[in-house]
Amino acid sequence: MTSRHPEKVQFIWEIAELLRGDYKRYEYGKVVLPFAVLRRLDCVLEATKKDVLNANEELPARLQNREPALLAAAGQSFYNLSPLDMPKLLHAPEELKENLQAYIRAFSADARDVLDKFDFPAQIERLAKAGLLFKVVSKFSQLDLHRETVSNIEMGLIFEELIRKFSEQSNETAGEHFTPREVIRLMVNLLFIEDSDLLTTPGTIATMLDPAAGTGGMLSVAQNYLRELNDRATLKTFGQELNEESYAICKADLMIKGQDPSSVKLGNSFTEDRFKGQQFDYLIANPPFGVDWGKVEDEVRREHEVEGHAGRFGPGLPRKTDGQLLFLLHMISKMRSADGRGSRAAIVFNGSPLFSGGAGSGESEIRRWIIENDWLEAVVALPDQLFYNTGISTYIWIVTNRKSDERRGKVQLVDGRDFFVKMDTSLGDKRNRISDEQSDQLTRLYGDFVDGDHVKVLPNEAFGYRRITIEQPKRVSVVGGEEAAGRLLSHSDWNDERAVRKSSLDDADQIRAEVLATLRAMPADGMKLQDAVEQLEAMSAWKPLLKKAREAVLDSLFIEDAGGEPLVDAKGVVVPDTDRRVGENVPLLDDVEEHFRTEVAPHVDGAWIDEEREKLGYEIAFRKIFFEATEPRPIGAIESDIKALESEMVALIQKSEVA
């Protein structure tokens, strides 16, 4: 039978046009979505309305927990105790607002929670004041959403299409709550590609969690797609969402499709883990890019420091201005044990999690932990301008603790940046989309697991590096004479009364005079560093000086000079020049000593590696790995273009002068 859901969507969209003038277009969804939910619940409950009312009358008055009996009477996961329904509300137009509000209050807790989170009571007041309430209720009462007319699957498609339309009306926030369907489809493809049992075996049951569920689009698409591939498999979905309106839409989607609404939870996944202790077969998410987690820093940092790897955030914490990797750590904590079924996760990131943070930083340590545990299966680069509220580059990470044998110890990079078609009409920042054919092509590239123009398969170690510190000696020249004495006299540590030991305070002037005389007697150039040191140490005045006064003398006598001698401390150790200290990243697959011998030593005289400063880091330099150098244009061609532009400019100037 042909689906009638496009016809229903069009009817509802026409109802939205009633709001024109009193509502802005981006506000239409605040009215139409909860009314669509209300009408579906209204239609579904119609057949058992009398049974529920009778059951409520027959239950003992003192019975507090009446819900199980009423749910059983309704035959649904919700019920309503009002004798009214939407068509009957129209019988008393003068009392419509009050009766509609009472009707909503008569719903069971889950249904009431959805409508409250939509802020539906406030919209009812607004519609009443605008004189639109009767018109809207009347129109929705004409909409046939009974299950005999609209199946649960079709109702889900209707609601999903409405969400998409209203999200597109609000381009500035669409990306926060709505992920383009072609992106989700590709993510689901990559999640399921390794799982032949799920795709072919009748009766298979799997679970999926989205900890940044938004309006539930990822979960809905995953269910729909699995149904296409294997209509006898079941995917039970779970989600958590912070935004109340998005949560309401997600929960409503489950209710109107006849699924358990309690599987979606409201709250911050970082601080209110509503699925604590639970594991899932699949995890999927499109968390906000660059989300600031400073508001929950205390709780997150406490879990990191107190629970360590027993908690979710043991490997490290990213910078406070970007919590994307916290979502991935949360998802990994929800994976089933690798000893059992294991799990697969797909998450959309911008470029930051690939490389932000140097060796030893929280971001690098998180990448290191994931890659060294051999959990990063692949990274797929997407075209830019795919999302509604940002045109930046995005990437899908596939993380799993059950890699196939051929993928163990390796990470696959897929460059899908050129796999897009231009949209006829832009939607906010979304100007490109991935066609079905291109999505299938990317999926095949992923599944084939073969190096090529768009695919690189690299060992885990290829993403690690050692951050080494190259030190150079501090070089100085001896510059004595009156110039050295002048520098010493202006040195604050030399003029401090505490420049000499207490036992020598009586002779302080004589001590100072001897040091100054020694400096004045030294040549302005040409003196060896060791000779100058020996001459200073031979003075009777040297021993009474405190350490900071001695350093003042040396600062005044030894002037930094790149062509001078290396400076050594009292123990004969070469003093490093902190201003010339540099760090270098040496790939884990390269030998550090060989790198130093070939890349550093020939160019920097006297350099050495400070081994105590070495750090291990991990990054995924995606663009560098796929970078292809292009030949520069010939000079002659460039000169020809410049001359042509000059001629064109002259012609334009002459034309403007004539005019």
PATOR-283486 format. One record per residue (C-alpha): x, y, z; residue in one letter; residue number from 1. Coordinates in Angstrom, 3 decimals, decimal comma. Example, Ala and Ser with C-alpha at 12.3 -4.5 7.8 and 13.67 -1.06 7.14 Angstrom:
        xx        yy        zz  fike  kenu
    12,300    -4,500     7,800     a     1
    13,670    -1,060     7,140     s     2
END
This chain:
        xx        yy        zz  fike  kenu
     0,000     0,000     0,000     m     1
     1,312     3,430    -0,927     t     2
     2,385     5,537     2,019     s     3
     0,231     8,589     2,667     r     4
     2,723    10,325     4,945     h     5
     3,687    13,054     2,391     p     6
    -0,001    13,979     2,157     e     7
    -0,251    14,204     5,959     k     8
     2,909    16,315     6,156     v     9
     1,504    18,710     3,559     q    10
    -1,777    19,017     5,478     f    11
     0,067    19,829     8,721     i    12
     2,353    22,266     6,923     w    13
    -0,720    24,117     5,665     e    14
    -1,979    24,358     9,261     i    15
     1,316    26,052    10,134     a    16
     0,498    28,780     7,623     e    17
    -2,385    29,833     9,908     l    18
     0,266    31,224    12,236     l    19
     1,666    33,655     9,680     r    20
     1,819    37,183    11,070     g    21
     1,345    36,226    14,711     d    22
     4,366    33,899    14,726     y    23
     7,696    34,084    12,939     k    24
     8,372    31,166    10,615     r    25
    11,076    29,724    12,858     y    26
     8,487    29,604    15,696     e    27
     5,945    27,478    13,806     y    28
     7,402    24,249    15,156     g    29
     6,718    25,309    18,748     k    30
     2,996    25,065    17,964     v    31
     2,660    22,463    15,239     v    32
     4,932    19,744    16,670     l    33
     3,175    19,442    20,064     p    34
    -0,235    19,627    18,369     f    35
     0,800    16,819    16,005     a    36
     1,862    14,759    19,008     v    37
    -1,375    15,562    20,825     l    38
    -3,506    14,556    17,832     r    39
    -1,636    11,248    17,425     r    40
    -2,095    10,411    21,102     l    41
    -5,730    11,455    20,828     d    42
    -6,352     9,120    17,882     c    43
    -4,452     6,171    19,349     v    44
    -6,371     6,359    22,652     l    45
    -9,793     6,690    21,044     e    46
   -10,516     2,939    20,872     a    47
    -9,862     2,321    24,565     t    48
   -11,056     5,670    25,951     k    49
   -14,129     4,154    27,657     k    50
   -12,122     1,217    29,031     d    51
    -9,678     3,602    30,707     v    52
   -12,434     5,749    32,204     l    53
   -14,281     2,652    33,479     n    54
   -11,093     1,181    34,940     a    55
   -10,387     4,433    36,745     n    56
   -13,898     4,431    38,243     e    57
   -13,611     0,818    39,372     e    58
   -10,226     1,179    41,064     l    59
   -10,347     1,687    44,861     p    60
   -10,287     5,370    45,763     a    61
    -7,415     4,805    48,192     r    62
    -5,193     3,138    45,580     l    63
    -2,233     5,453    45,001     q    64
    -0,398     3,664    42,196     n    65
    -3,180     3,493    39,615     r    66
    -0,885     3,727    36,571     e    67
    -0,255    -0,009    35,852     p    68
    -3,991    -0,765    35,692     a    69
    -4,724     2,288    33,557     l    70
    -1,896     1,567    31,130     l    71
    -3,198    -1,977    30,779     a    72
    -6,698    -0,661    30,068     a    73
    -5,330     1,758    27,450     a    74
    -3,148    -0,906    25,856     g    75
    -0,502     1,778    25,350     q    76
     2,447     3,334    27,164     s    77
     0,226     6,344    28,013     f    78
    -3,404     7,143    28,812     y    79
    -5,798    10,056    29,369     n    80
    -8,447    10,329    32,101     l    81
   -10,500    13,108    30,512     s    82
   -13,833    12,269    28,834     p    83
   -12,883    14,840    26,176     l    84
   -10,955    14,404    22,963     d    85
    -9,892    16,986    20,378     m    86
   -13,145    17,003    18,353     p    87
   -15,246    17,292    21,541     k    88
   -13,158    20,279    22,692     l    89
   -14,674    22,248    19,795     l    90
   -18,208    21,871    21,203     h    91
   -17,553    24,668    23,713     a    92
   -15,538    27,355    21,892     p    93
   -15,814    29,829    24,788     e    94
   -14,202    27,343    27,168     e    95
   -11,723    25,893    24,668     l    96
    -8,557    27,169    26,353     k    97
    -9,521    25,949    29,831     e    98
   -10,820    22,607    28,559     n    99
    -7,723    22,010    26,425     l   100
    -5,471    22,722    29,406     q   101
    -7,510    20,344    31,566     a   102
    -7,366    17,702    28,822     y   103
    -3,577    17,916    28,759     i   104
    -3,366    17,644    32,557     r   105
    -5,375    14,400    32,337     a   106
    -2,608    12,589    30,448     f   107
    -0,292    10,085    32,125     s   108
     3,095    11,279    33,365     a   109
     5,206    10,547    30,252     d   110
     2,799    12,229    27,838     a   111
     2,368    15,216    30,145     r   112
     6,156    15,485    30,484     d   113
     6,519    15,732    26,697     v   114
     3,886    18,447    26,338     l   115
     5,264    20,414    29,292     d   116
     8,812    20,320    27,879     k   117
     7,410    21,728    24,635     f   118
     6,188    24,617    26,824     d   119
     2,786    23,804    25,336     f   120
     0,682    25,603    27,991     p   121
     2,420    28,879    27,095     a   122
     1,670    28,330    23,392     q   123
    -1,992    27,669    24,173     i   124
    -2,175    31,023    25,983     e   125
    -0,464    32,766    23,061     r   126
    -2,782    31,190    20,480     l   127
    -5,832    32,144    22,534     a   128
    -4,722    35,776    22,763     k   129
    -4,093    35,850    18,996     a   130
    -7,556    34,395    18,307     g   131
    -5,996    31,350    16,625     l   132
    -6,660    28,570    19,125     l   133
   -10,032    27,451    17,755     f   134
    -8,740    27,460    14,157     k   135
    -5,680    25,383    15,008     v   136
    -7,586    22,847    17,150     v   137
   -10,276    22,591    14,477     s   138
    -7,745    21,869    11,739     k   139
    -5,892    19,246    13,775     f   140
    -9,194    17,594    14,701     s   141
    -9,718    16,932    10,986     q   142
    -6,388    15,122    10,746     l   143
    -6,788    11,331    10,748     d   144
    -3,785     9,874    12,590     l   145
    -5,417     6,626    13,747     h   146
    -3,138     3,606    13,550     r   147
    -5,470     1,995    11,027     e   148
    -4,753     4,939     8,713     t   149
    -1,171     5,817     9,702     v   150
     1,108     3,048    10,917     s   151
     3,753     3,625    13,598     n   152
     6,431     3,627    10,901     i   153
     4,544     6,182     8,801     e   154
     3,890     8,344    11,863     m   155
     7,595     8,341    12,577     g   156
     8,287     9,462     9,010     l   157
     5,679    12,239     9,301     i   158
     7,170    13,529    12,518     f   159
    10,728    13,283    11,193     e   160
     9,777    15,248     8,074     e   161
     8,113    17,951    10,187     l   162
    11,196    18,202    12,397     i   163
    13,373    18,596     9,318     r   164
    11,152    21,296     7,841     k   165
    10,971    23,314    11,049     f   166
    14,705    22,909    11,666     s   167
    15,371    24,364     8,240     e   168
    13,226    27,367     9,166     q   169
    15,637    28,062    12,018     s   170
    19,016    27,902    10,323     n   171
    20,880    29,519    13,204     e   172
    20,027    26,667    15,577     t   173
    19,247    23,778    13,259     a   174
    22,723    22,326    13,504     g   175
    22,417    22,077    17,270     e   176
    19,375    19,834    17,107     h   177
    19,305    18,366    13,610     f   178
    21,944    16,360    11,735     t   179
    21,611    16,068     7,943     p   180
    20,065    12,700     7,133     r   181
    22,713    11,760     4,591     e   182
    25,385    12,122     7,276     v   183
    23,456     9,886     9,677     i   184
    22,852     7,335     6,918     r   185
    26,590     7,150     6,230     l   186
    27,385     6,811     9,935     m   187
    24,896     3,971    10,289     v   188
    26,338     2,305     7,190     n   189
    29,789     2,359     8,761     l   190
    28,482     1,114    12,107     l   191
    26,632    -1,861    10,658     f   192
    29,047    -2,792     7,866     i   193
    30,975    -5,293     9,985     e   194
    27,896    -6,950    11,469     d   195
    26,495    -9,592     9,162     s   196
    24,447   -11,186    11,986     d   197
    22,527    -7,981    12,629     l   198
    21,923    -7,440     8,933     l   199
    20,814   -10,958     8,008     t   200
    19,750   -13,041    11,017     t   201
    16,024   -13,045    11,880     p   202
    15,178   -12,166    15,485     g   203
    18,439   -10,366    16,213     t   204
    18,082    -7,726    18,949     i   205
    20,612    -4,926    19,424     a   206
    20,781    -1,714    21,459     t   207
    21,964     1,778    20,538     m   208
    22,631     4,887    22,663     l   209
    22,929     8,518    21,581     d   210
    24,207    10,613    24,535     p   211
    23,618    13,875    22,637     a   212
    20,313    12,792    21,142     a   213
    18,928    16,147    20,027     g   214
    15,542    15,442    18,437     t   215
    16,362    11,741    18,087     g   216
    17,104    11,829    14,362     g   217
    20,135     9,573    14,548     m   218
    18,235     6,916    16,440     l   219
    15,242     7,101    14,076     s   220
    17,377     6,842    10,933     v   221
    19,286     3,906    12,419     a   222
    16,042     2,074    13,139     q   223
    14,584     2,826     9,713     n   224
    17,741     1,767     7,924     y   225
    18,012    -1,504     9,821     l   226
    14,376    -2,191     8,997     r   227
    15,224    -1,799     5,286     e   228
    18,139    -4,222     5,586     l   229
    16,551    -6,775     7,919     n   230
    12,926    -6,225     8,866     d   231
    13,119    -9,108    11,329     r   232
    15,875    -7,532    13,421     a   233
    15,144    -5,164    16,313     t   234
    17,180    -2,114    17,287     l   235
    16,244    -0,794    20,738     k   236
    17,232     2,851    20,991     t   237
    18,155     4,986    24,002     f   238
    19,059     8,642    24,233     g   239
    19,924    11,496    26,554     q   240
    19,459    15,168    25,742     e   241
    20,148    18,412    27,601     l   242
    17,845    20,784    25,691     n   243
    14,252    20,467    26,949     e   244
    12,521    21,115    23,634     e   245
    14,772    18,669    21,761     s   246
    14,196    16,131    24,520     y   247
    10,428    16,594    24,140     a   248
    10,611    16,009    20,387     i   249
    12,767    12,913    20,837     c   250
    10,478    11,444    23,487     k   251
     7,384    12,316    21,489     a   252
     8,841    10,533    18,459     d   253
     9,071     7,338    20,492     l   254
     5,561     7,692    21,865     m   255
     3,870     8,286    18,533     i   256
     5,668     5,273    17,057     k   257
     4,444     3,052    19,884     g   258
     7,852     2,669    21,525     q   259
     8,896     3,015    25,153     d   260
     9,248     6,761    25,901     p   261
    11,229     6,067    29,069     s   262
    14,245     5,118    26,936     s   263
    15,059     8,801    26,394     v   264
    16,296    10,809    29,382     k   265
    16,682    14,502    30,132     l   266
    19,959    15,768    31,560     g   267
    23,622    16,599    31,024     n   268
    25,484    13,444    29,982     s   269
    28,686    14,704    31,655     f   270
    27,215    15,207    35,119     t   271
    23,943    13,232    35,091     e   272
    24,683     9,860    33,559     d   273
    21,133     8,588    33,210     r   274
    22,376     5,231    31,900     f   275
    24,991     4,606    34,574     k   276
    26,215     1,017    34,591     g   277
    24,537     0,168    31,270     q   278
    26,308    -0,970    28,097     q   279
    25,130    -0,902    24,493     f   280
    25,929    -2,643    21,215     d   281
    26,114     0,605    19,255     y   282
    26,727     4,226    20,161     l   283
    26,195     7,195    17,890     i   284
    26,402    10,976    18,400     a   285
    26,792    14,375    16,821     n   286
    27,758    16,463    19,871     p   287
    27,930    20,263    19,638     p   288
    31,203    21,394    18,070     f   289
    33,415    23,273    20,528     g   290
    30,974    22,961    23,431     v   291
    32,221    24,792    26,537     d   292
    32,091    22,496    29,573     w   293
    33,308    25,091    32,072     g   294
    29,933    25,125    33,863     k   295
    30,368    21,475    34,870     v   296
    34,133    21,569    35,309     e   297
    34,078    20,780    39,042     d   298
    32,075    17,576    38,617     e   299
    34,008    16,392    35,557     v   300
    37,404    17,148    37,078     r   301
    36,402    15,430    40,323     r   302
    35,516    12,246    38,440     e   303
    38,775    12,456    36,488     h   304
    40,937    12,919    39,593     e   305
    39,102    10,717    42,097     v   306
    37,856     7,814    39,972     e   307
    40,605     7,826    37,350     g   308
    40,214     5,024    34,811     h   309
    37,461     3,501    36,945     a   310
    35,360     6,491    35,851     g   311
    34,685     7,865    32,402     r   312
    37,304    10,587    32,146     f   313
    40,454     8,856    33,412     g   314
    42,641     9,235    30,287     p   315
    42,574    13,044    30,350     g   316
    40,507    16,198    30,009     l   317
    40,372    18,425    26,930     p   318
    40,467    22,199    27,149     r   319
    37,371    23,712    28,755     k   320
    36,304    25,441    25,548     t   321
    35,865    22,171    23,647     d   322
    34,180    19,159    25,234     g   323
    33,799    17,005    22,113     q   324
    36,258    14,365    23,317     l   325
    34,390    14,114    26,644     l   326
    31,412    12,764    24,704     f   327
    33,632    10,119    23,131     l   328
    35,035     9,098    26,533     l   329
    31,474     8,845    27,837     h   330
    30,516     6,652    24,882     m   331
    33,521     4,355    25,327     i   332
    32,474     3,822    28,951     s   333
    29,173     2,458    27,579     k   334
    30,795    -0,193    25,389     m   335
    30,206    -3,834    26,117     r   336
    33,218    -5,852    27,213     s   337
    35,527    -6,878    24,380     a   338
    35,514   -10,367    25,900     d   339
    31,839   -10,605    25,031     g   340
    29,962    -8,937    22,190     r   341
    31,934    -5,700    22,225     g   342
    30,541    -2,470    20,743     s   343
    30,908    -0,046    17,856     r   344
    30,635     3,757    18,084     a   345
    30,321     6,522    15,473     a   346
    30,688    10,188    16,340     i   347
    30,875    13,380    14,263     v   348
    33,643    15,841    15,162     f   349
    35,066    18,977    13,654     n   350
    38,822    19,005    13,016     g   351
    39,867    20,001    16,535     s   352
    39,864    16,525    18,175     p   353
    42,225    15,263    15,457     l   354
    45,161    17,406    16,467     f   355
    44,423    19,990    19,171     s   356
    46,705    19,895    22,198     g   357
    50,403    19,050    22,131     g   358
    52,156    16,029    23,618     a   359
    51,084    15,454    27,217     g   360
    47,900    17,552    26,889     s   361
    44,494    16,153    27,757     g   362
    43,487    15,865    24,100     e   363
    46,696    14,067    23,149     s   364
    46,418    11,688    26,094     e   365
    42,841    10,805    25,124     i   366
    43,925    10,062    21,538     r   367
    46,868     8,068    22,852     r   368
    44,645     5,979    25,134     w   369
    42,193     5,188    22,339     i   370
    44,826     4,353    19,716     i   371
    47,141     2,379    22,013     e   372
    44,135     0,275    23,051     n   373
    43,541    -0,339    19,322     d   374
    40,007     1,071    19,433     w   375
    40,201     3,658    16,646     l   376
    39,055     1,827    13,535     e   377
    38,690     4,693    11,090     a   378
    38,302     8,419    10,461     v   379
    36,231     9,563     7,488     v   380
    36,603    13,145     6,277     a   381
    33,319    14,659     5,080     l   382
    32,778    17,482     2,583     p   383
    32,470    20,946     4,071     d   384
    29,222    22,972     4,085     q   385
    27,145    19,905     5,008     l   386
    25,636    21,266     8,228     f   387
    23,024    23,967     8,714     y   388
    24,901    26,281    11,065     n   389
    28,538    25,783    10,099     t   390
    30,518    25,381     6,898     g   391
    33,612    23,880     8,544     i   392
    35,170    20,499     7,807     s   393
    33,807    17,543     9,761     t   394
    34,925    13,977    10,382     y   395
    33,279    10,708    11,401     i   396
    35,272     8,666    13,912     w   397
    34,540     4,940    14,151     i   398
    35,659     3,517    17,493     v   399
    35,282    -0,143    18,439     t   400
    36,687    -2,729    20,827     n   401
    35,961    -5,575    18,428     r   402
    38,003    -4,952    15,291     k   403
    38,134    -7,654    12,645     s   404
    41,419    -9,547    12,354     d   405
    42,550    -7,633     9,261     e   406
    41,968    -4,262    10,963     r   407
    43,817    -4,972    14,203     r   408
    46,723    -2,652    14,876     g   409
    45,680    -0,337    12,046     k   410
    43,638     2,811    11,449     v   411
    41,854     3,499     8,173     q   412
    41,573     7,054     6,883     l   413
    38,967     7,746     4,201     v   414
    39,059    11,075     2,356     d   415
    35,474    11,862     1,412     g   416
    35,917    15,618     1,045     r   417
    35,126    15,544    -2,684     d   418
    32,075    13,281    -2,369     f   419
    29,259    15,825    -2,598     f   420
    26,812    17,492    -4,930     v   421
    25,760    21,126    -4,785     k   422
    22,265    21,838    -3,484     m   423
    19,872    23,807    -5,663     d   424
    18,974    25,992    -2,676     t   425
    21,203    26,630     0,332     s   426
    19,826    26,073     3,827     l   427
    21,818    28,330     6,127     g   428
    25,422    27,169     5,789     d   429
    24,362    23,896     4,190     k   430
    25,211    24,191     0,493     r   431
    26,343    20,615    -0,173     n   432
    24,895    17,161     0,317     r   433
    26,134    13,601    -0,088     i   434
    24,079    11,723    -2,677     s   435
    22,969     8,130    -2,088     d   436
    25,426     6,946    -4,739     e   437
    28,308     8,808    -3,104     q   438
    27,354     7,434     0,314     s   439
    27,396     3,907    -1,118     d   440
    30,761     4,586    -2,737     q   441
    32,272     5,794     0,554     l   442
    30,852     2,736     2,302     t   443
    32,485     0,458    -0,279     r   444
    35,824     2,219     0,095     l   445
    35,540     1,687     3,817     y   446
    34,592    -1,949     3,496     g   447
    37,259    -2,784     0,907     d   448
    40,007    -1,629     3,313     f   449
    42,521    -1,099     0,500     v   450
    44,990     1,769     0,063     d   451
    44,164     4,136    -2,775     g   452
    43,673     7,760    -3,732     d   453
    40,943     8,199    -1,098     h   454
    42,051     5,601     1,460     v   455
    45,128     5,243     3,645     k   456
    45,584     2,290     6,005     v   457
    48,284     3,013     8,585     l   458
    49,664     1,237    11,657     p   459
    48,582     2,662    15,017     n   460
    52,147     3,825    15,672     e   461
    51,980     6,145    12,652     a   462
    49,898     8,570    14,716     f   463
    52,275     8,736    17,679     g   464
    55,316    10,934    18,105     y   465
    57,961    11,811    20,645     r   466
    58,155    15,473    21,537     r   467
    61,862    16,056    22,108     i   468
    63,518    19,223    23,394     t   469
    66,637    20,388    21,580     i   470
    68,943    22,434    23,805     e   471
    71,743    24,701    22,646     q   472
    74,548    26,049    24,826     p   473
    74,298    29,574    26,051     k   474
    77,237    31,301    24,398     r   475
    78,950    34,351    25,836     v   476
    81,959    36,580    25,370     s   477
    83,991    38,236    28,129     v   478
    83,571    42,010    27,968     v   479
    85,505    43,571    30,839     g   480
    86,795    47,046    31,544     g   481
    84,836    50,125    32,497     e   482
    81,800    48,867    30,551     e   483
    81,545    45,752    32,769     a   484
    81,937    47,829    35,931     a   485
    79,155    50,165    34,781     g   486
    76,805    47,259    34,162     r   487
    77,525    45,854    37,606     l   488
    76,932    49,189    39,344     l   489
    73,485    49,408    37,796     s   490
    72,560    45,806    38,656     h   491
    69,847    45,651    41,353     s   492
    71,243    42,510    43,016     d   493
    74,644    44,130    43,342     w   494
    73,223    47,219    45,026     n   495
    71,179    45,173    47,493     d   496
    72,543    45,471    51,046     e   497
    72,380    41,691    51,297     r   498
    74,961    41,186    48,533     a   499
    77,561    39,975    51,045     v   500
    77,449    37,552    53,934     r   501
    76,577    38,853    57,402     k   502
    80,063    38,058    58,646     s   503
    81,505    40,350    55,983     s   504
    79,197    43,364    56,389     l   505
    81,941    45,462    58,010     d   506
    84,123    44,975    54,945     d   507
    81,330    45,348    52,366     a   508
    82,717    48,525    50,766     d   509
    86,193    47,000    50,459     q   510
    84,726    43,808    48,931     i   511
    82,725    45,788    46,388     r   512
    85,749    47,906    45,495     a   513
    87,960    44,823    44,886     e   514
    85,388    43,251    42,557     v   515
    84,934    46,469    40,574     l   516
    88,687    46,915    40,272     a   517
    89,059    43,369    38,965     t   518
    86,388    43,928    36,318     l   519
    87,965    47,231    35,245     r   520
    91,300    45,493    34,841     a   521
    89,936    42,852    32,488     m   522
    90,193    43,467    28,710     p   523
    87,153    44,571    26,749     a   524
    87,554    41,662    24,323     d   525
    89,651    38,616    23,594     g   526
    89,727    37,152    27,093     m   527
    89,010    33,443    27,481     k   528
    85,972    32,460    29,535     l   529
    87,922    30,071    31,779     q   530
    90,634    32,655    32,438     d   531
    87,996    35,185    33,534     a   532
    86,366    32,668    35,879     v   533
    89,712    31,735    37,458     e   534
    90,575    35,392    37,967     q   535
    87,263    36,040    39,723     l   536
    87,604    32,987    41,951     e   537
    91,163    34,045    42,889     a   538
    89,876    37,269    44,464     m   539
    89,644    37,352    48,237     s   540
    86,377    39,244    47,711     a   541
    84,726    36,351    45,808     w   542
    84,031    34,065    48,762     k   543
    82,148    36,643    50,918     p   544
    79,690    37,397    48,072     l   545
    76,267    35,801    48,232     l   546
    75,044    33,717    45,267     k   547
    72,887    36,426    43,723     k   548
    75,735    38,948    43,915     a   549
    78,081    36,512    42,193     r   550
    75,481    36,013    39,475     e   551
    75,265    39,800    39,085     a   552
    79,013    39,918    38,525     v   553
    78,867    37,147    35,929     l   554
    75,902    38,801    34,173     d   555
    77,881    42,016    33,953     s   556
    81,043    40,368    32,671     l   557
    79,659    37,701    30,319     f   558
    77,650    39,114    27,420     i   559
    75,520    36,832    25,260     e   560
    77,190    36,268    21,915     d   561
    76,090    33,638    19,375     a   562
    79,732    33,327    18,298     g   563
    81,112    33,125    21,828     g   564
    82,087    30,253    24,107     e   565
    79,588    27,862    25,743     p   566
    78,781    28,931    29,296     l   567
    79,188    26,311    32,025     v   568
    77,945    26,348    35,619     d   569
    79,953    25,777    38,790     a   570
    79,739    21,998    38,261     k   571
    81,106    22,220    34,751     g   572
    77,722    21,527    33,118     v   573
    76,923    23,477    29,968     v   574
    74,183    26,027    30,606     v   575
    71,282    25,786    28,080     p   576
    70,112    28,882    26,282     d   577
    66,388    28,913    27,097     t   578
    65,706    31,500    24,405     d   579
    67,011    29,122    21,736     r   580
    65,346    25,987    23,104     r   581
    63,183    24,284    20,461     v   582
    60,837    21,312    20,417     g   583
    60,528    18,786    17,621     e   584
    58,059    15,994    16,959     n   585
    59,735    12,757    15,932     v   586
    57,353    10,068    14,626     p   587
    57,249     6,913    16,740     l   588
    58,234     4,938    13,662     l   589
    61,481     6,957    13,398     d   590
    64,623     6,532    15,513     d   591
    65,203     9,590    17,714     v   592
    68,994     9,335    17,715     e   593
    69,091     8,945    13,953     e   594
    66,774    11,935    13,593     h   595
    69,084    13,997    15,782     f   596
    72,222    12,934    13,888     r   597
    70,788    13,707    10,470     t   598
    68,341    16,565    11,058     e   599
    69,785    18,546    13,983     v   600
    73,465    17,965    14,722     a   601
    74,747    19,036    11,261     p   602
    72,985    22,386    11,608     h   603
    73,333    23,271    15,307     v   604
    76,783    23,168    16,863     d   605
    76,883    21,769    20,390     g   606
    73,147    20,883    20,531     a   607
    71,838    18,018    22,650     w   608
    68,518    16,358    23,576     i   609
    67,149    16,969    27,068     d   610
    65,825    13,466    27,670     e   611
    64,001    14,468    30,860     e   612
    61,702    16,719    28,838     r   613
    60,630    14,063    26,324     e   614
    56,867    13,516    25,998     k   615
    54,749    11,095    24,003     l   616
    51,966    12,528    21,880     g   617
    49,337    11,414    19,387     y   618
    47,651    13,331    16,586     e   619
    45,837    12,502    13,361     i   620
    47,311    14,807    10,725     a   621
    44,604    13,997     8,190     f   622
    45,267    16,779     5,700     r   623
    49,027    16,232     5,833     k   624
    48,624    12,513     5,112     i   625
    46,467    13,217     2,046     f   626
    48,438    16,281     0,932     f   627
    49,568    16,231    -2,687     e   628
    52,117    18,782    -3,814     a   629
    51,259    20,536    -7,066     t   630
    53,708    21,952    -9,544     e   631
    53,854    25,763    -9,426     p   632
    52,662    27,570   -12,531     r   633
    55,390    28,635   -14,950     p   634
    56,689    32,156   -14,403     i   635
    55,885    33,059   -17,996     g   636
    52,210    32,150   -17,561     a   637
    51,966    34,226   -14,379     i   638
    53,617    37,232   -16,088     e   639
    51,213    36,886   -19,014     s   640
    48,208    36,937   -16,659     d   641
    49,540    40,002   -14,831     i   642
    50,039    41,892   -18,122     k   643
    46,521    40,971   -19,228     a   644
    45,087    42,270   -15,942     l   645
    47,123    45,478   -16,253     e   646
    45,781    46,046   -19,768     s   647
    42,253    45,430   -18,556     e   648
    42,696    47,921   -15,690     m   649
    44,087    50,578   -18,040     v   650
    41,117    50,107   -20,363     a   651
    38,671    50,469   -17,472     l   652
    40,400    53,644   -16,250     i   653
    40,352    55,184   -19,716     q   654
    36,684    54,300   -20,101     k   655
    35,801    55,932   -16,778     s   656
    37,743    59,103   -17,708     e   657
    35,825    59,406   -20,982     v   658
    32,533    58,936   -19,177     a   659
END
